Amino acid sequence: MKMRWLTVFLKEVKEINQEEIMLGQLAQGNAVTVETKDLGKMMEESHGRCEDEVDDLINKKSLGLLAVS
């Protein structure tokens, strides 16, 4: 399959983004300092936007990654 490399790459990007979003949420919930809470919020928002962009690319290329486990 020609797009196999792209499918594998985007799947890995989605996994990393989801981990970063969870880490940002953990930082917001468990941080002591305002700076760390703000960093967690920035991580969640930034990686959330990246997740949206990856989903748009998946839909544009009709890769159907969401069904791939």
N, C-alpha and C positions, 0 to 999 in steps of 0.2 A: 504494500500500500504506500503510495507516494507521500501521504500526509502522516504516516505513522510517527515520524520523529516529532512533528508538531503536536500530535495527540499526546505523546509521552511527556514532552516538555510542558505543555499547558496543564496536564494533570499534576505534575510535580509543582508547578507554580501555584495551583489552587491549594494543594496540600500545605505548602509553606505559608501562603496567605492566611489560611484558616488557623494555623498554629500561631502566627503573629497576632491575629485578631484575638485569639484566646489569651495570649500573653498580655496584650494590652488591657483586656478586661480584668485579668488577675491583678495587674499593676494598679488599676484604678480602684479595685476593691480592697487591696491589701496594703497599699502604700501609706507611709507615714507622712511624707512631705508632699506639699502641693506640686512641686516640680516633677516628682515621680508620677503622681496622679495625672498631671498634664501630659507627660510623655506617654503614659498608657493610653490616654484619650487620643493623642496624635497617632499612635500606632494603630489603634482600632480604626480610626477614620481613614488613614492613608491606605492601609491594607484592604479596607472595605471598598474604597474606590478602585483599587487595583483589581480586586475580585470582580467588580462590576465590569471593568474593561476586559478582563479575561473572558467573562461570560458573554459579552458582546462579540468578541472575536470567535468564540466557539459557535455561537449562533450564526455569525456571518459566514463562517467556513463550513457550517453544517457538520460539525465533528461529532456532535452528540456525546460529549465527554461526561455529561452529568449521569448518564446511564452506565458508564464504565466504572468498575470498582477497582 
